[in-house]
Amino acid sequence: MSRNEKVAPFEINGVTVQPGTRVKVELPLAQLYTQTPLNVPIHVIHGRRPGPVLLVSAAIHGDELNGVEIIRRLLRHSSLKRLNGTLLAVPVVNVFGFIHKTRYLPDRRDLNRSFPGSETGSLGARMAWQFKTQVLDRATHAVDLHTGAIHRANLPQIRADLSNQDTAAMAAAFGVPVVINSVLGEGTLREVAEAQGIPVITYEAGEALRFDESCIRAGVKGVLNVIHHLGMTGPRKTRAPLEPHIARSSSWVRAERDGVFLPLVALGAWLRKGQLIGRISSPFGGEDVAIESPCAGILVGRNNLPLVNEGEALYHIARFEEVREVAQNLEVFTSDIERGPGLTGEPPIA
């Protein structure tokens, strides 16, 4: 379709969205015990010109809040007034978890391990099926926004299946310094999307149940970069995104004993193999256990809770043999984000 051809209305969940308009569509996913309906709001911005259908989703784990704020700010951005194609923005996918400030559904299932779901399965399977058939299946591309789990913080990073060229291009366009080539987890939205030809990247940044301003700013900027990369907005006068460094693998460092964990390195630190990165001690005295980095790389995830059990994940390291250049890019990236717009949601409402 050429850009001069007429764009058809966009149909979603029985609602017709005319070109050049934005509509909030309520998708009924579940009910409370009181039979009060729980709807998932879907913001649909349908452009006057043809283009991709980009899904941006957040809080598929209900306690991962940075993405909710990223989408709020995204929807206020003035560039969306001249959109080519269609944007589907879903601030909260897991409404149950969001209400109860938890990652999970009421039956303790993980919604992001329930795809593609089914019409007659568990609560999670039914919600996943409804979201997939009514929302995901309408998209041509997707960005899924996440944070670390509770008490764990993630450095802003992209995880993606880089064997897909379109997915790899989206990952590079997002503009964070570290991209991790990540396998597609069974039952995840990302696995199901890629299986049906929808390139999808996951943005990981910050900690559950917390807003992190730098992670939010980076997320807004990154999603806008992807929108521009897909040709959904016109030319911009912003600096080109940083060329990311790709980690083909990553390593977890786990506690070798129970005790009190003292981290000695910050997120984004570059590490040498064998470097001392933390200690575990007993609250009642005794010898400390040293924690050393098993590889060279960049620290992209860290446990923030001092009380740990044996086997618990303490650090997540993106493996790089040469890390000084990555660290320099991280410094540039951090400086750029600190100069960005504030918590108020700038730029002004479109």
N, C-alpha and C positions, 0 to 999 in steps of 0.2 A: 504494500500500500504506500503510495507517495504521500508526502506531507500536505498536498493540496486536496486529497480525497476526503470526503465527508466521514467523520468518525461516528460509529454507531453508539447508541446508549450502552452503558455497562450494566449487566444484570448480576445481582448477588443476593442470595437468600430471598428471592422473590421481590426485591426492590430494584427499580429502574433508575439509574443515575445518568442524567443527561450530560453531554459534553460541556465542558466549561463550568461545571458545578461541583460542589462538595456536599456530601451527605453523611450523617452518622447512622449506620445501620445496626440494629440490635439483634444479635444472634443468640437465641435461647439455647443454653447448653445444659442447664440442670435446675434443680429446685432445692430449697432448704426443707427441713422437716415440716415447716409450717406451710408448705406448698407455695412459698414466695419464690417467684421466678428469679433465676440468676442469669442475666444476659451479659454477653461479651460485646461491648461497643466496637464497631469497626468503622474507622474514618476512611471514607472513600473520596479521593480527589481524582476526578476524571477529566483529563485534558481535552482541549479542542483539536489537538493534533495526534496522530497515531504514535505509538511507542510501546515500550514494554509495560508489563503489569508487575510492579515491585511490591512485594509483601515485606513490611517491617514489623516484627512481632517482639513482644517483651513479656516478662513475668510468666513464662511457661512453667517456671519454678516460682511459686507465689511469693517467696521472700526475697527475690532478686529485683531490687527496686530501681537501680540506676537507669535501666531501659525505659521504665515508665516515664521518668523525667526527660530522657532523651527524646522520646516520641512527643511529649507535650511541647517541648521547644521546637522540634522539627515542624510540627503542624502550624506554628506561628511564623515560620520563615517566609519572607516575601517572595523568594524565588519560586515557590509552589504556585503562584498566581499564573505563571506562564509554563505550565507543565505539559510535556508531551507524554502521552501514555497515561497510565493510571497508577496511583499510589494507594495501597491498602495498608493502613496503619492500625495495629492492634496493641494498645498499651498494656492490657492485662489479659493474658490467655487463660491462666489458671485462677479463676475468680475465687474458688474455694480457698486455695492456699493464700491468696492475697488478703482475704478477709481475716483469716486466722494467723497471718504472719508466719506461714510455714511453707517449706518447699513442696509439701506433698498434698495429696487429696485426702478427704476424710477417711478413706480405707487404707491410708498409708502408701498407696501406690504413687509412682512417679509418672506424671502425665507425659514427660518427655522420654519415657520408655514404653509408651502405650500405643504408638503409631504402627501401622495405619489404623488400628482400632477395628471395631465392629459395631453394628447396630444393636446387637443382642448380648454383648459381653459385659465386663465390669463397668463401673462408673467411669474409670479412666479410659477404657476402650471406647465407650459410647461418646465421651467428650472428644477424644482424639478423632474418631470417625466423623463426627459432625464438623469439627474444625477443618479436617482434611478435605472433605467433600464440598463444603460450602465456601471455604476461604483459600486454602493452599492450592487446590486444583485450579483455581482461577488465575494463579500467579505464573509469571514466566521466570522470575528471579526472586530471591528472598534473602533478607538479612535478619538473623535471630539474635537478640540482645540478651546477654547473660552477665552474671557476676560470679565470684567465687561462692562457695558454700558458707554456711554460718561459721564465723570465727576464722575464715580463710579469705585472704585478699589476693586478687589477681592483678598483675601489671596489664595495662591495656594491650591487647593482643588479638589477632585473628586466628581462628582455627578453621581449616578447610581441607577438602580433598583436592590436592593440587594436581592430581592426574587429569582432572577435568579442566581444559584450557579456559573455558568461560568462568569457572569458579576461581581459578588462579588469577585471572585478570581482575575480577571483582576484589579479591583479597589484596592485590597490589594497589588497587585504586583507593581502598579505604584509607590508607595513609598512616597506619601505625608502624613503628619500626620493626616489630617482631611478628612473623607469621609462622604458625606451626602446622606442618603437614599432619593432619589428624585423621585417624581411621574413623569410619562412619559407625557410630555406636548403634547396636541393635535396638529397634523400637523408637529411635529418635526422629524428630521432625526432619532433621538434616538427612538421615538415611533414606527416608521415604521420598523426600523431595528430589534428591539426586537420582534415585532409582527411576523416577518418571521424567527425568530430563530437565529438572528445575535447578539451576545453579544456586547454591546457598552457602553463605558464610556465617560463622558464629563470632560475634564480638564478645570477648570476655574481659571484664574490667571491674575492679573494686570488690566489695564484700557484701554478703547478704545483709538485709535489714539496715543498710546504711546508704546515705547519699555521699558520693565522692565527687566533688566539683570538677577536678581535673579529668576524671573518667567520663563524666557527663559531657563536658565540653569536647573531649576527643571523640566521643560517640556521635554527637550531633554533626561535627565536622566530617567524620568518616562517612556517615550515611549520605550527607550532601555530596561528598566526593563520588560515592557510588551512583547516586542519581545523575550526576553530571557525566560520569563514565558511560552510563547506559544511554546517553543522548536524550535524557528526559528534561534537561534544562539547556539554555543557550550558553554562549561563551561567558566565562567569568575571568575577573582580573586577579584572582587569588594565585598564590604560589603553588606550583605543582606539588602533589603529595611526595613525601619521602619515599625513596626506593626501599622497600622492606627487605630485611634479612630473613631468609627462610631457614627454619630449623626442621630438618627432616625427621627428627626424633626428639624425645624429651625423657627425663628421668625423674622419678620421685625419690626423695630421701625420707626414710621412715625412722621412727624412734626405736633404738635398740634396747631401751629399758623404760620403765615407768618413772615418772618424776616431774620435776619443774624444768620447763624448757626456756632457755635464754637464747634468743636469736642474736647473732652478731653481724648480720648483713641485711640491707634493705632491699625492697623490691627494685628491680632494674640494675642491681649490682652485677658487674661482670666477675666471674669466678674462675679461678685456676683449679685444675685437678689437684685434689689433696688439700685444698685451702681449708683452714678452720672457719666454719660458718655458724657454729652454735655449740651450746653445751646443755647437757641434762644433768641435774643434780637432785639430791634428796632434800626435802624440806627439813629433815632432821639431822643433816650433816653427812659426812662421808665423801668419798671420791666422786668427782665429776666425770661424766662420760663426754668425750669430745666428739663433735659431729664434723665430718670433713666432706667436702664436695667430691662426688664420685667421678666428675667429668668437668671439662671446661664448658662454660656457657653463660647464659644470662638468667638471673633469678626472676621467674615470671609468676610464681605463686608462693605464698607463705602462710603458715599457721599463726594466728594472732593470739591463741589461747595458751597461756603458760603451762597449764596442767595437761599432761599427755600420758597416754598409755603406750605400752610396747606395741610396735607395728603401726602406730598412727602416722599419717602423712604430715611431714613438717615443711618440706620445701618441694617446689616443682621447678626444674631447671630445663630450659631450652638449650639443647646441645649445640655448641659452636666450637670449632677448633680455634678460630681466630675471632676474638670478641671485642677488641679495642674499637674497631670501626662501628660495630653495633652500639657500643656504649656512647660513642660520639653522636650517633644518630638519635639515641635516646635523649641526650642532653638538648639537642636542637628541638626535638619533638616536645619535650617538657617546657622549654622556654616559649615556644609558639603557643601552647595550650594555656599557659599562665597569662598570656596577653590577650586571650579570647574574651568573649562576652561573659557576663556574670550570671548569677543564679536567677535573675529576674526573667530570663527567657528572651533576651535580645537576640536577633533583631526584632523590631516591633511587629505586632500582629498584622498579617497580610490582609 
